[in-house]
Amino acid sequence: MTSGSVTAWEYETVRPPRDSTMEEADDPKDVLNDLGSDGWELVDTIDYSGGGTKFLVFKRPARGSGGDGDGGGDGDE
């Protein structure tokens, strides 16, 4: 990092959509495309200890941070 600037990130978590049995995940393509169009990038998953995905974790550069590292997000995304 030679530029000296640090990117401030904001994060979002989403529970994968489930079908009516709550055992199988529905295809999350629509959710992923919606978040992607808003600048979110899938970076990780948080899994249940017995298997299965509990949360999808997304990040994007913080909006309105002005480079001051305060995040600037309102958390309502």
C-alpha angles and dihedrals in degrees: 000000000000098000094072094225123118122209114232112216134202122203136211130190125202131185110232111251112259132205121238093278090056087221102094126049118235116229104283094201094115092050091046092049092048093051092042091054088055091054099262119141123201106238107164148350129230110217134202112249090243094049135277131086119281099179139010110218121212134180138187135170108283112261119234093007092131088207092288094115096237092123095231093208121134095211092231096105 
